[in-house]
C-alpha cells in the first residue's frame, strides 16, 4: 500500500520488487528473520534494481528499505519500554 499512497502506483504494481528485496532466490525472512535486512537492503541493491527494472522500481526499492529501517527502529524503541 505504501507504493500506492506515496508514489501513486497501482496496488501490487511493484510487488515483485518487495519480493525480490525480502526473498530473492531464497526466503531471506524465513532463514534469517530480522537479519534478512543484511541482504538486498543497501544502495547497491537500489542501483541494481534501478538499472534492471527502471527508475520507478528503484524508488520503490529505496522506499521499501527506508520503511524497513523505520520499522526496525520502532520495534527496538518499543522493546526498551
C-alpha positions in Angstrom: 0.0 0.0 0.0 3.0 2.3 0.5 3.7 2.3 -3.2 0.2 3.4 -3.9 0.0 6.1 -1.3 3.5 7.5 -1.7 4.1 7.1 -5.4 0.7 6.7 -6.8 1.4 3.4 -8.4 -1.5 0.9 -8.6 -1.7 -1.6 -5.8 0.6 -4.6 -6.4 2.4 -3.0 -9.4 5.8 -3.4 -7.9 5.1 -6.3 -5.6 7.9 -8.2 -7.3 10.4 -5.6 -6.1 9.3 -6.2 -2.5 9.5 -9.9 -3.1 13.0 -9.5 -4.6 14.2 -7.5 -1.6 12.8 -9.8 1.1 13.1 -13.2 -0.6 15.4 -13.1 -3.6 16.5 -16.6 -4.6 15.8 -17.9 -1.1 13.3 -16.7 1.5 15.7 -14.4 3.5 12.9 -13.6 6.0 12.3 -17.2 6.9 16.0 -18.1 7.0 17.4 -15.0 8.7 14.5 -13.3 10.5 15.1 -9.6 11.1 18.7 -10.2 9.9 17.3 -10.6 6.4 17.9 -6.9 6.0 21.6 -7.5 5.7 20.8 -8.8 2.2 19.5 -6.6 -0.7 18.8 -3.7 1.7 21.5 -1.3 0.7 22.4 1.2 -2.0 23.9 -1.4 -4.3 20.5 -3.2 -4.3 18.8 0.0 -5.2 21.3 0.6 -8.0 20.8 -2.9 -9.3 17.0 -2.6 -9.3 17.1 0.8 -10.9 19.4 -0.4 -13.7 17.4 -3.6 -14.2 13.8 -2.5 -13.8 13.9 1.3 -14.1 13.7 4.4 -12.0 10.3 3.8 -10.6 11.3 0.4 -9.4 14.4 1.9 -7.8 12.3 4.4 -6.0 10.1 1.6 -4.7 13.2 -0.3 -3.5 14.5 2.8 -1.7 11.1 3.3 -0.1 11.0 -0.3 1.0 14.4 -0.1 2.6 13.5 3.2 4.4 10.3 1.7 5.7 12.2 -1.4 7.0 14.6 0.9 8.8 11.8 2.8 10.4 10.0 -0.4 11.3 13.2 -1.9 12.9 13.9 1.3 14.8 10.3 1.4 16.1 10.4 -2.2 17.3 13.7 -1.5 19.1 12.3 1.5 20.8 9.2 -0.4 21.8 11.2 -3.2 23.4 13.1 -0.7 25.6 10.0 0.3 27.4 
